Every structure is written in structure tokens, then in C-alpha cells.
Amino acid sequence: MTNGLRLLPWTTPEGKPCYLSTERSDSLLSRLADDVEEAQLATGDQVCAGARAVLADAKAGERAVRFALTRAVESLGEVLRIAVSRGDRVPSE
């Protein structure tokens, strides 16, 4: 954790990061964050599969490609946030 804080997988309504201060990985909020991260990763898998299908379709129009790319970028942002959060929780040697 950075400064003992865990980066949570959601933001404030203003788009600012949310952090959790706890030493317990089994707290209710920690478990909720874990569940949200798992759901975001599963959604990322689905989005990636959908984007691959759109890209493989030579007849896919600009709207379909833009939609797939938009969803892929959103999912990538979530996955990167999860990576940062989990990386911050790896104990340094």
C-alpha cells in the first residue's frame, strides 16, 4: 500500500481517486473492493472478446468500431487502476 492506503476500484462523483485506510484485507470494504475488481476484470474479458469480433468483421462500420474502442479504453483504464492498486499492496523487500 502507498502510505498505508489502498487505491479503490472506483472514484468520487468528481472523478477523484478513492482510498481505503486499513491493515485488514478481510474488512467489509476490502472485500467489496475485491469483488468490484473481479467484476471489472470479467467485464474486461467480455469487452476484449467483443472488440476482437468487431475488428474481425470486415463489414463492421465506423460506429461499431468506435463503440468497441470506447468500451475497450474504459476497460483498460479499470484494469490499469487494478494493477496499480495491487502493485501498491505488494510488500517491498
MOGI-V344524 format. One record per residue. N is the residue number from 1. RES is the residue in three letters. OMEGA is omega as a letter, one per 30 degrees, with the letter a starting at -180 (NA if undefined). BURIAL is b if it has 9 or more other ideal C-beta (glycine too) atoms within 8 Angstrom, else e. D_FIRST is the distance of its C-alpha to the first C-alpha in whole Angstrom. Layout:
N	RES	OMEGA	BURIAL	D_FIRST
N	RES	OMEGA	BURIAL	D_FIRST
This chain:
1	MET	l	e	0
2	THR	a	e	4
3	ASN	l	e	6
4	GLY	a	e	5
5	LEU	l	b	5
6	ARG	l	b	6
7	LEU	a	b	8
8	LEU	a	b	11
9	PRO	l	b	14
10	TRP	a	e	16
11	THR	l	e	17
12	THR	l	e	20
13	PRO	l	e	23
14	GLU	l	e	23
15	GLY	l	e	21
16	LYS	a	e	18
17	PRO	l	e	14
18	CYS	a	b	13
19	TYR	l	e	10
20	LEU	l	b	10
21	SER	l	e	9
22	THR	l	b	10
23	GLU	a	e	9
24	ARG	l	e	12
25	SER	a	e	11
26	ASP	l	e	15
27	SER	a	b	15
28	LEU	a	e	18
29	LEU	l	b	15
30	SER	l	b	13
31	ARG	l	b	16
32	LEU	l	e	17
33	ALA	l	b	14
34	ASP	l	e	15
35	ASP	l	e	18
36	VAL	l	b	18
37	GLU	l	b	16
38	GLU	l	e	19
39	ALA	l	e	22
40	GLN	l	b	20
41	LEU	l	b	21
42	ALA	l	e	24
43	THR	l	b	25
44	GLY	l	b	24
45	ASP	a	e	26
46	GLN	l	e	29
47	VAL	l	b	29
48	CYS	l	b	29
49	ALA	l	e	32
50	GLY	l	b	34
51	ALA	l	b	33
52	ARG	l	e	35
53	ALA	l	e	38
54	VAL	a	b	38
55	LEU	l	b	38
56	ALA	a	e	40
57	ASP	a	e	43
58	ALA	a	e	45
59	LYS	a	e	47
60	ALA	a	e	43
61	GLY	a	e	44
62	GLU	a	e	42
63	ARG	l	e	41
64	ALA	l	b	39
65	VAL	l	b	38
66	ARG	l	e	36
67	PHE	a	b	35
68	ALA	l	b	33
69	LEU	l	b	32
70	THR	l	e	30
71	ARG	a	b	29
72	ALA	l	b	27
73	VAL	l	e	26
74	GLU	a	b	24
75	SER	l	b	23
76	LEU	l	b	22
77	GLY	l	e	20
78	GLU	a	b	18
79	VAL	l	b	17
80	LEU	l	e	16
81	ARG	l	b	13
82	ILE	l	b	13
83	ALA	l	e	12
84	VAL	a	b	10
85	SER	a	b	8
86	ARG	l	e	8
87	GLY	l	e	8
88	ASP	a	b	5
89	ARG	l	e	4
90	VAL	a	e	7
91	PRO	l	e	8
92	SER	a	e	10
93	GLU	NA	e	13
